[in-house]
Amino acid sequence: MPEEHIPHGVENLCEPGAAVYARALREGGIRSIDAEAAPCLIDFGLLHPGPDDMRWLHPTAPAVALPRLLRTIEERVARHRRRDENLTAVFDSFLGLDGVATPAGETSAIRVLQGLPRIEAAIEQAITEAGQEVLVIQPGGVHPPETQDRIDAREQEILSRGARLRKLRVHTTRNSLPTLAHYERLEGDIEARTLDEVTESLFVFDRTVAFIPASKDASIGLELRHPALVEYFATTFWRLWRLATPMWPQVAPQPADTGITSRQHAIAELLVEGLTDAEIADRLGMNVRTARVHIAKLAATLGSNSRAQLGYLIGQSGILDQGR
């Protein structure tokens, strides 16, 4: 059974189509059954049935097919241009009715960035403007040396202005010598933590602009300047940060040393702050029942019989110092 044919444009002729068309040109024709893997050839007019026998397909000469296809493309472009002109004419009549003033310097709340060069240029601009706080989530592993050098220069620029830099990465980078060497080269207020799994890439600059990918290959990105959206991503970052294990400048002891997991460690920090079970669950993105299960396990590990005693034992155990 032939594989499913994926629709495409003639300018992106598929491999089966190219092979079948070339064979038809060499042999002067091809059986219909042999062209089933490339139905696009008939759609594009590169093959056509014979007048006497429908079981055979004959090729259109390239010298004939190319000008015809070019005309088709030109006609399509002309239609798009006419559509653009008509759309502009329609909205010209509305522009005079718009009584909403656009404040000077106002930017779009959500901007779609197409292509890596445009995404990198927008992030570079945000880096030059950042002066307080930069939050970064990097799900990837170790970068090539030339890429890492560019990252080093970017981050040192941020740190040199006195901004704090916080980075979340996956656990697999924890023992990577290139990664640790990267942090050793930087001077300033930088900390890094790791998790077993992190979200897609995220950059938040000064709680004013955030960048997230909009496609799996990261060729499309979103620049977000809506205050609610930026605050949402910053809050998400700090919730993950509480659950993460310190990597730099000080690597936290392994959980087995205390018997307390990273999630319980995050709960311990919030318990000391005086938060209720519901508030802890909300801050860490879990339901109240799950939070209470972790609190009970933490109490059992530390030998606590009450909420008040648990807070005291957390302070005495020194587990909070391991996350700083």
Secondary structure, 3 states (H helix, E strand, C coil): CCCCCCCCCHHHCCHHHHHHHHHHHHHCCEEHHHHCCCCHHHHCCCEEECCCCCCEEEECCHHHHHHHHHHHHHHHHHHHHHHHHHHHHHHHHHHCCCCCCCCCCCCCCEEEEECHHHHHHHHHHHHHHCCCEEEEEECCCCCCHHHHHHHHHHHHHHHHCCCEEEEEEEHHHCCCHHHHHHHHHCCCCEEEEEECCCCCCEEEECCCEEEEECCCCCCEEEEECCHHHHHHHHHHHHHHHHHCEEEECCCCCCHHHCCCCHHHHHHHHHHHCCCCHHHHHHHHCCCHHHHHHHHHHHHHHHCCCCHHHHHHHHHHHCCHHHHC
